[in-house]
Amino acid sequence: MSETMTAPSRPGVVTFVGVILYLKAAIAVVIGIALLVEKDSVAAATGQDGDVLVTTAVGEFIAAGLLVLVAYMLLSGHNWARLAVAIVLSFRAAMATYWLITHPAGGIHWNALISVTIAVLLLGGLYWNEKSQEYFERTGAL
């Protein structure tokens, strides 16, 4: 008799993390576009240099691309994707902290604070959840 191999079922927390990563990528793209489109008016309103806003927008686009790649690999069951999630979310949190430091005036501080909070929660779901641990141990995908 031939034995069919079935992929282990993915825990809900892993699916949740992957979907949140996709959503964060979409939000990062929207923020990057908004910064590029409105850089002159935002710079005038906040007294910031427009080049800082362009740099921030480019960082948002880079973060979005990394988030999409890592979300796909995580949902595919690749064990190394958890480390990549930690790296990408750390980069994202660093970008949020950069925003808080370089743009002291303005109403987008909530985005930065929420990004840092979400990063902590998602990492907790991937690293300190028993079902998540078991799933990645069973898949063994590189």
Order of alpha helices (4+ residues) and beta strands (2+ residues): alpha-alpha-alpha-alpha-alpha-alpha
